[in-house]
């Protein structure tokens, strides 16, 4: 769902929805969802032997390189380092 769709469900403008979401959850909607996806990928990497490209797909990333880029940019580590512990 997009922010405008979520905002409409709540009867708010997109701007008001984003502000209220950030106040409630401490992050803007996009960043919140990204963090959830990264946390899901991290769990899969630590708890399974699922190949990294499949972990990326299961976590909503377009490719292994996209997952790697986002992990490195936001957490300072790569999927291989997460898997190694």
N, CA, C and O atoms as a printed pandas DataFrame, in Angstrom:
     atom_number atom_name residue_name chain_id  residue_number  x_coord  y_coord  z_coord
0              1         N          UNK        A               1    0.839   -1.187    0.000
1              2        CA          UNK        A               1    0.000    0.000    0.000
2              3         C          UNK        A               1    0.879    1.243    0.000
3              4         O          UNK        A               1    1.984    1.250    0.544
4              5         N          UNK        A               2    0.374    2.258   -0.605
5              6        CA          UNK        A               2    1.104    3.520   -0.645
6              7         C          UNK        A               2    0.688    4.402    0.534
7              8         O          UNK        A               2   -0.328    4.155    1.184
8              9         N          UNK        A               3    1.481    5.421    0.793
9             10        CA          UNK        A               3    1.142    6.356    1.868
10            11         C          UNK        A               3   -0.194    7.049    1.577
11            12         O          UNK        A               3   -1.018    7.162    2.485
12            13         N          UNK        A               4   -0.439    7.512    0.353
13            14        CA          UNK        A               4   -1.765    8.110    0.099
14            15         C          UNK        A               4   -2.931    7.143    0.353
15            16         O          UNK        A               4   -3.985    7.556    0.836
16            17         N          UNK        A               5   -2.740    5.865    0.030
17            18        CA          UNK        A               5   -3.803    4.889    0.295
18            19         C          UNK        A               5   -4.011    4.699    1.791
19            20         O          UNK        A               5   -5.150    4.658    2.257
20            21         N          UNK        A               6   -2.931    4.585    2.541
21            22        CA          UNK        A               6   -3.044    4.446    3.995
22            23         C          UNK        A               6   -3.664    5.686    4.614
23            24         O          UNK        A               6   -4.514    5.592    5.500
24            25         N          UNK        A               7   -3.228    6.857    4.137
25            26        CA          UNK        A               7   -3.777    8.117    4.651
26            27         C          UNK        A               7   -5.272    8.199    4.399
27            28         O          UNK        A               7   -6.026    8.628    5.273
28            29         N          UNK        A               8   -5.710    7.791    3.212
29            30        CA          UNK        A               8   -7.136    7.833    2.889
30            31         C          UNK        A               8   -7.937    6.921    3.807
31            32         O          UNK        A               8   -9.043    7.270    4.221
32            33         N          UNK        A               9   -7.382    5.747    4.129
33            34        CA          UNK        A               9   -8.068    4.837    5.051
34            35         C          UNK        A               9   -8.269    5.469    6.424
35            36         O          UNK        A               9   -9.248    5.195    7.118
36            37         N          UNK        A              10   -7.319    6.321    6.797
37            38        CA          UNK        A              10   -7.385    6.975    8.108
38            39         C          UNK        A              10   -8.115    8.317    8.051
39            40         O          UNK        A              10   -8.329    8.953    9.083
40            41         N          UNK        A              11   -8.493    8.741    6.862
41            42        CA          UNK        A              11   -9.163   10.026    6.722
42            43         C          UNK        A              11   -8.228   11.201    6.911
43            44         O          UNK        A              11   -8.646   12.263    7.371
44            45         N          UNK        A              12   -6.954   11.017    6.558
45            46        CA          UNK        A              12   -5.948   12.063    6.721
46            47         C          UNK        A              12   -5.289   12.373    5.387
47            48         O          UNK        A              12   -5.347   11.580    4.448
48            49         N          UNK        A              13   -4.662   13.540    5.321
49            50        CA          UNK        A              13   -3.825   13.826    4.155
50            51         C          UNK        A              13   -2.542   13.004    4.287
51            52         O          UNK        A              13   -2.219   12.518    5.370
52            53         N          UNK        A              14   -1.828   12.856    3.199
53            54        CA          UNK        A              14   -0.576   12.095    3.239
54            55         C          UNK        A              14    0.411   12.704    4.237
55            56         O          UNK        A              14    1.077   11.989    4.986
56            57         N          UNK        A              15    0.492   14.024    4.235
57            58        CA          UNK        A              15    1.414   14.702    5.152
58            59         C          UNK        A              15    1.053   14.475    6.612
59            60         O          UNK        A              15    1.921   14.177    7.432
60            61         N          UNK        A              16   -0.230   14.617    6.935
61            62        CA          UNK        A              16   -0.660   14.401    8.318
62            63         C          UNK        A              16   -0.467   12.942    8.733
63            64         O          UNK        A              16   -0.060   12.657    9.859
64            65         N          UNK        A              17   -0.763   12.023    7.813
65            66        CA          UNK        A              17   -0.558   10.608    8.118
66            67         C          UNK        A              17    0.910   10.341    8.430
67            68         O          UNK        A              17    1.222    9.709    9.439
68            69         N          UNK        A              18    1.814   10.814    7.574
69            70        CA          UNK        A              18    3.249   10.585    7.774
70            71         C          UNK        A              18    3.735   11.179    9.093
71            72         O          UNK        A              18    4.526   10.558    9.803
72            73         N          UNK        A              19    3.265   12.371    9.418
73            74        CA          UNK        A              19    3.647   13.006   10.682
74            75         C          UNK        A              19    3.136   12.211   11.879
75            76         O          UNK        A              19    3.878   11.971   12.832
76            77         N          UNK        A              20    1.886   11.807   11.830
77            78        CA          UNK        A              20    1.304   11.036   12.938
78            79         C          UNK        A              20    1.998    9.681   13.072
79            80         O          UNK        A              20    2.263    9.225   14.184
80            81         N          UNK        A              21    2.289    9.046   11.955
81            82        CA          UNK        A              21    2.980    7.757   11.976
82            83         C          UNK        A              21    4.346    7.909   12.627
83            84         O          UNK        A              21    4.716    7.114   13.490
84            85         N          UNK        A              22    5.096    8.926   12.217
85            86        CA          UNK        A              22    6.438    9.146   12.765
86            87         C          UNK        A              22    6.386    9.462   14.255
87            88         O          UNK        A              22    7.250    9.016   15.009
88            89         N          UNK        A              23    5.391   10.219   14.686
89            90        CA          UNK        A              23    5.242   10.498   16.129
90            91         C          UNK        A              23    4.949    9.219   16.899
91            92         O          UNK        A              23    5.469    9.013   17.996
92            93         N          UNK        A              24    4.123    8.370   16.328
93            94        CA          UNK        A              24    3.710    7.142   17.005
94            95         C          UNK        A              24    4.810    6.089   17.023
95            96         O          UNK        A              24    5.060    5.473   18.059
96            97         N          UNK        A              25    5.462    5.877   15.898
97            98        CA          UNK        A              25    6.421    4.783   15.767
98            99         C          UNK        A              25    7.885    5.220   15.789
99           100         O          UNK        A              25    8.782    4.377   15.803
100          101         N          UNK        A              26    8.131    6.519   15.792
101          102        CA          UNK        A              26    9.501    7.019   15.884
102          103         C          UNK        A              26   10.268    7.042   14.580
103          104         O          UNK        A              26   11.435    7.435   14.556
104          105         N          UNK        A              27    9.634    6.628   13.494
105          106        CA          UNK        A              27   10.265    6.619   12.176
106          107         C          UNK        A              27    9.214    6.963   11.131
107          108         O          UNK        A              27    8.030    6.690   11.329
108          109         N          UNK        A              28    9.634    7.560   10.023
109          110        CA          UNK        A              28    8.682    7.749    8.926
110          111         C          UNK        A              28    8.228    6.389    8.387
111          112         O          UNK        A              28    8.935    5.397    8.557
112          113         N          UNK        A              29    7.066    6.330    7.745
113          114        CA          UNK        A              29    6.535    5.036    7.285
114          115         C          UNK        A              29    7.516    4.225    6.438
115          116         O          UNK        A              29    7.683    3.028    6.675
116          117         N          UNK        A              30    8.162    4.846    5.463
117          118        CA          UNK        A              30    9.068    4.098    4.590
118          119         C          UNK        A              30   10.225    3.497    5.383
119          120         O          UNK        A              30   10.585    2.337    5.185
120          121         N          UNK        A              31   10.798    4.287    6.274
121          122        CA          UNK        A              31   11.930    3.801    7.072
122          123         C          UNK        A              31   11.490    2.681    8.013
123          124         O          UNK        A              31   12.233    1.723    8.227
124          125         N          UNK        A              32   10.291    2.795    8.572
125          126        CA          UNK        A              32    9.754    1.759    9.461
126          127         C          UNK        A              32    9.645    0.427    8.720
127          128         O          UNK        A              32   10.074   -0.610    9.225
128          129         N          UNK        A              33    9.069    0.466    7.524
129          130        CA          UNK        A              33    8.917   -0.756    6.731
130          131         C          UNK        A              33   10.286   -1.306    6.333
131          132         O          UNK        A              33   10.500   -2.518    6.367
132          133         N          UNK        A              34   11.208   -0.427    5.957
133          134        CA          UNK        A              34   12.560   -0.865    5.608
134          135         C          UNK        A              34   13.227   -1.572    6.783
135          136         O          UNK        A              34   13.853   -2.617    6.602
136          137         N          UNK        A              35   13.100   -1.017    7.969
137          138        CA          UNK        A              35   13.678   -1.655    9.159
138          139         C          UNK        A              35   13.070   -3.031    9.407
139          140         O          UNK        A              35   13.783   -3.970    9.761
140          141         N          UNK        A              36   11.754   -3.155    9.224
141          142        CA          UNK        A              36   11.108   -4.467    9.385
142          143         C          UNK        A              36   11.662   -5.470    8.377
143          144         O          UNK        A              36   11.917   -6.624    8.720
144          145         N          UNK        A              37   11.848   -5.028    7.132
145          146        CA          UNK        A              37   12.372   -5.918    6.102
146          147         C          UNK        A              37   13.810   -6.322    6.405
147          148         O          UNK        A              37   14.179   -7.482    6.220
148          149         N          UNK        A              38   14.630   -5.370    6.873
149          150        CA          UNK        A              38   16.012   -5.691    7.228
150          151         C          UNK        A              38   16.061   -6.647    8.421
151          152         O          UNK        A              38   16.878   -7.567    8.443
152          153         N          UNK        A              39   15.201   -6.439    9.399
153          154        CA          UNK        A              39   15.163   -7.336   10.558
154          155         C          UNK        A              39   14.733   -8.743   10.146
155          156         O          UNK        A              39   15.256   -9.731   10.660
156          157         N          UNK        A              40   13.785   -8.829    9.225
157          158        CA          UNK        A              40   13.351  -10.140    8.729
158          159         C          UNK        A              40   14.510  -10.837    8.007
159          160         O          UNK        A              40   14.750  -12.026    8.215
160          161         N          UNK        A              41   15.212  -10.103    7.174
161          162        CA          UNK        A              41   16.371  -10.666    6.473
162          163         C          UNK        A              41   17.428  -11.128    7.474
163          164         O          UNK        A              41   18.011  -12.200    7.315
164          165         N          UNK        A              42   17.670  -10.329    8.493
165          166        CA          UNK        A              42   18.654  -10.704    9.510
166          167         C          UNK        A              42   18.265  -12.007   10.200
167          168         O          UNK        A              42   19.111  -12.878   10.404
168          169         N          UNK        A              43   16.987  -12.147   10.562
169          170        CA          UNK        A              43   16.523  -13.396   11.190
170          171         C          UNK        A              43   16.756  -14.584   10.272
171          172         O          UNK        A              43   17.252  -15.622   10.710
172          173         N          UNK        A              44   16.402  -14.437    9.002
173          174        CA          UNK        A              44   16.597  -15.527    8.050
174          175         C          UNK        A              44   18.079  -15.882    7.911
175          176         O          UNK        A              44   18.438  -17.057    7.833
176          177         N          UNK        A              45   18.923  -14.870    7.883
177          178        CA          UNK        A              45   20.360  -15.120    7.735
178          179         C          UNK        A              45   20.931  -15.828    8.963
179          180         O          UNK        A              45   21.771  -16.719    8.836
180          181         N          UNK        A              46   20.480  -15.435   10.130
181          182        CA          UNK        A              46   21.010  -16.028   11.369
182          183         C          UNK        A              46   20.423  -17.407   11.670
183          184         O          UNK        A              46   21.118  -18.275   12.196
184          185         N          UNK        A              47   19.144  -17.611   11.337
185          186        CA          UNK        A              47   18.439  -18.808   11.795
186          187         C          UNK        A              47   18.239  -19.879   10.722
187          188         O          UNK        A              47   17.771  -20.975   11.030
188          189         N          UNK        A              48   18.582  -19.583    9.482
189          190        CA          UNK        A              48   18.398  -20.561    8.410
190          191         C          UNK        A              48   19.649  -20.604    7.538
191          192         O          UNK        A              48   20.551  -19.779    7.679
192          193         N          UNK        A              49   19.681  -21.560    6.655
193          194        CA          UNK        A              49   20.760  -21.603    5.677
194          195         C          UNK        A              49   20.228  -21.245    4.284
195          196         O          UNK        A              49   20.800  -21.640    3.268
196          197         N          UNK        A              50   19.139  -20.500    4.258
197          198        CA          UNK        A              50   18.544  -20.032    3.013
198          199         C          UNK        A              50   19.579  -19.196    2.255
199          200         O          UNK        A              50   20.214  -18.322    2.845
200          201         N          UNK        A              51   19.753  -19.450    0.968
201          202        CA          UNK        A              51   20.717  -18.662    0.185
202          203         C          UNK        A              51   20.378  -17.163    0.223
203          204         O          UNK        A              51   19.208  -16.781    0.267
204          205         N          UNK        A              52   21.403  -16.340    0.204
205          206        CA          UNK        A              52   21.212  -14.893    0.336
206          207         C          UNK        A              52   20.284  -14.321   -0.744
207          208         O          UNK        A              52   19.455  -13.471   -0.419
208          209         N          UNK        A              53   20.380  -14.740   -2.003
209          210        CA          UNK        A              53   19.421  -14.197   -2.983
210          211         C          UNK        A              53   17.966  -14.498   -2.607
211          212         O          UNK        A              53   17.085  -13.665   -2.822
212          213         N          UNK        A              54   17.715  -15.673   -2.054
213          214        CA          UNK        A              54   16.359  -16.016   -1.630
214          215         C          UNK        A              54   15.956  -15.223   -0.395
215          216         O          UNK        A              54   14.801  -14.815   -0.277
216          217         N          UNK        A              55   16.895  -14.997    0.533
217          218        CA          UNK        A              55   16.626  -14.150    1.703
218          219         C          UNK        A              55   16.212  -12.764    1.235
219          220         O          UNK        A              55   15.267  -12.179    1.764
220          221         N          UNK        A              56   16.923  -12.241    0.238
221          222        CA          UNK        A              56   16.588  -10.918   -0.303
222          223         C          UNK        A              56   15.153  -10.923   -0.832
223          224         O          UNK        A              56   14.366  -10.033   -0.508
224          225         N          UNK        A              57   14.819  -11.914   -1.637
225          226        CA          UNK        A              57   13.474  -12.009   -2.203
226          227         C          UNK        A              57   12.416  -12.133   -1.108
227          228         O          UNK        A              57   11.401  -11.437   -1.143
228          229         N          UNK        A              58   12.649  -13.009   -0.145
229          230        CA          UNK        A              58   11.678  -13.233    0.930
230          231         C          UNK        A              58   11.495  -12.015    1.828
231          232         O          UNK        A              58   10.480  -11.881    2.512
232          233         N          UNK        A              59   12.486  -11.132    1.819
233          234        CA          UNK        A              59   12.441   -9.928    2.651
234          235         C          UNK        A              59   11.962   -8.703    1.877
235          236         O          UNK        A              59   11.908   -7.599    2.419
236          237         N          UNK        A              60   11.615   -8.906    0.611
237          238        CA          UNK        A              60   11.053   -7.804   -0.169
238          239         C          UNK        A              60   12.055   -6.949   -0.909
239          240         O          UNK        A              60   11.712   -5.857   -1.363
240          241         N          UNK        A              61   13.290   -7.417   -1.044
241          242        CA          UNK        A              61   14.297   -6.671   -1.787
242          243         C          UNK        A              61   14.352   -7.196   -3.219
243          244         O          UNK        A              61   14.079   -8.371   -3.464
244          245         N          UNK        A              62   14.700   -6.337   -4.150
245          246        CA          UNK        A              62   14.666   -6.707   -5.558
246          247         C          UNK        A              62   15.791   -7.650   -5.957
247          248         O          UNK        A              62   15.682   -8.354   -6.961
248          249         N          UNK        A              63   16.870   -7.672   -5.182
249          250        CA          UNK        A              63   18.014   -8.531   -5.503
250          251         C          UNK        A              63   18.927   -8.646   -4.295
251          252         O          UNK        A              63   18.764   -7.941   -3.299
252          253         N          UNK        A              64   19.888   -9.550   -4.403
253          254        CA          UNK        A              64   20.892   -9.685   -3.349
254          255         C          UNK        A              64   21.682   -8.391   -3.210
255          256         O          UNK        A              64   21.995   -7.972   -2.095
256          257         N          UNK        A              65   22.006   -7.753   -4.332
257          258        CA          UNK        A              65   22.790   -6.520   -4.250
258          259         C          UNK        A              65   21.996   -5.400   -3.587
259          260         O          UNK        A              65   22.567   -4.570   -2.881
260          261         N          UNK        A              66   20.678   -5.372   -3.811
261          262        CA          UNK        A              66   19.837   -4.367   -3.151
262          263         C          UNK        A              66   19.835   -4.598   -1.636
263          264         O          UNK        A              66   19.977   -3.650   -0.864
264          265         N          UNK        A              67   19.675   -5.842   -1.216
265          266        CA          UNK        A              67   19.734   -6.171    0.209
266          267         C          UNK        A              67   21.089   -5.781    0.790
267          268         O          UNK        A              67   21.163   -5.156    1.848
268          269         N          UNK        A              68   22.151   -6.151    0.098
269          270        CA          UNK        A              68   23.505   -5.832    0.579
270          271         C          UNK        A              68   23.691   -4.328    0.712
271          272         O          UNK        A              68   24.211   -3.850    1.720
272          273         N          UNK        A              69   23.271   -3.588   -0.295
273          274        CA          UNK        A              69   23.399   -2.129   -0.267
274          275         C          UNK        A              69   22.639   -1.529    0.914
275          276         O          UNK        A              69   23.167   -0.674    1.625
276          277         N          UNK        A              70   21.398   -1.976    1.124
277          278        CA          UNK        A              70   20.584   -1.406    2.200
278          279         C          UNK        A              70   21.133   -1.790    3.575
279          280         O          UNK        A              70   21.150   -0.956    4.481
280          281         N          UNK        A              71   21.580   -3.032    3.747
281          282        CA          UNK        A              71   22.162   -3.433    5.032
282          283         C          UNK        A              71   23.414   -2.620    5.337
283          284         O          UNK        A              71   23.599   -2.133    6.453
284          285         N          UNK        A              72   24.260   -2.482    4.340
285          286        CA          UNK        A              72   25.506   -1.738    4.544
286          287         C          UNK        A              72   25.203   -0.267    4.839
287          288         O          UNK        A              72   25.813    0.327    5.728
288          289         N          UNK        A              73   24.268    0.313    4.101
289          290        CA          UNK        A              73   23.941    1.729    4.275
290          291         C          UNK        A              73   23.292    2.017    5.622
291          292         O          UNK        A              73   23.564    3.052    6.231
292          293         N          UNK        A              74   22.438    1.113    6.094
293          294        CA          UNK        A              74   21.669    1.386    7.313
294          295         C          UNK        A              74   22.260    0.746    8.562
295          296         O          UNK        A              74   22.074    1.267    9.662
296          297         N          UNK        A              75   22.957   -0.358    8.419
297          298        CA          UNK        A              75   23.469   -1.071    9.583
298          299         C          UNK        A              75   24.985   -1.217    9.580
299          300         O          UNK        A              75   25.563   -1.642   10.580
300          301         N          UNK        A              76   25.643   -0.871    8.468
301          302        CA          UNK        A              76   27.093   -0.961    8.407
302          303         C          UNK        A              76   27.632   -2.380    8.329
303          304         O          UNK        A              76   28.790   -2.618    8.672
304          305         N          UNK        A              77   26.813   -3.326    7.885
305          306        CA          UNK        A              77   27.272   -4.704    7.746
306          307         C          UNK        A              77   26.605   -5.336    6.536
307          308         O          UNK        A              77   25.560   -4.876    6.076
308          309         N          UNK        A              78   27.210   -6.380    6.033
309          310        CA          UNK        A              78   26.693   -7.074    4.858
310          311         C          UNK        A              78   25.960   -8.344    5.284
311          312         O          UNK        A              78   26.124   -8.801    6.415
312          313         N          UNK        A              79   25.157   -8.918    4.392
313          314        CA          UNK        A              79   24.493  -10.190    4.726
314          315         C          UNK        A              79   25.484  -11.283    5.108
315          316         O          UNK        A              79   25.204  -12.067    6.015
316          317         N          UNK        A              80   26.626  -11.357    4.446
317          318        CA          UNK        A              80   27.626  -12.372    4.798
318          319         C          UNK        A              80   28.130  -12.185    6.222
319          320         O          UNK        A              80   28.328  -13.165    6.941
320          321         N          UNK        A              81   28.343  -10.927    6.644
321          322        CA          UNK        A              81   28.801  -10.682    8.019
322          323         C          UNK        A              81   27.719  -11.014    9.026
323          324         O          UNK        A              81   28.013  -11.529   10.105
324          325         N          UNK        A              82   26.480  -10.729    8.690
325          326        CA          UNK        A              82   25.362  -11.070    9.572
326          327         C          UNK        A              82   25.307  -12.589    9.732
327          328         O          UNK        A              82   25.184  -13.095   10.847
328          329         N          UNK        A              83   25.398  -13.305    8.628
329          330        CA          UNK        A              83   25.319  -14.761    8.673
330          331         C          UNK        A              83   26.488  -15.345    9.479
331          332         O          UNK        A              83   26.302  -16.313   10.217
332          333         N          UNK        A              84   27.669  -14.774    9.348
333          334        CA          UNK        A              84   28.857  -15.285   10.059
334          335         C          UNK        A              84   28.764  -15.016   11.559
335          336         O          UNK        A              84   29.451  -15.654   12.357
336          337         N          UNK        A              85   27.922  -14.082   11.927
337          338        CA          UNK        A              85   27.775  -13.789   13.360
338          339         C          UNK        A              85   28.599  -12.662   13.735
339          340         O          UNK        A              85   28.610  -12.265   14.900
